[in-house]
Amino acid sequence: MALAWGSHPLFDWLGSDDGPPLGVTALWPWSDDYYFGFLYVFDSIGRNMRDPNFWPSNIRAVMKEVLLLGPGVACLLWWHARPPGAGSR
C-alpha cells in the first residue's frame, strides 16, 4: 500500500499534463509548488466528457499505462504467490 501511495506522485510527474496548473504538488502538504517532468512517459487523461476525443484518447492512455506497468505488476504478483521456500537453495 505504501509503495502504491508513494509511487503515485512519481507517475503523475512522468505524465503529460495539458491543463493548468501544470505539474503535481508532489510535496504537499509541505509545499504548494508544482513539479513538472518533461519526459512524457504517460499520456494525459482528458476530463472533459464533451470533448469528441475524450474516449479514444483516454482508452489509448490507459492501454499505454497497462502495457508499461503491467509486466512489473505481473512479476510482483507471481513473486508474492509462489510457494514458501521456492527459489531458495
Buried (B, 14 or more C-beta within 10 A) or exposed (E): EEEEEEEEBEBBBBBBBEEEEEBBBBEEEEEEEBBBBEEEEBBBBBEEEEEEEBEEBBEEBEEEBEEEEEEEEEEEEEEEEEEEEEEEE
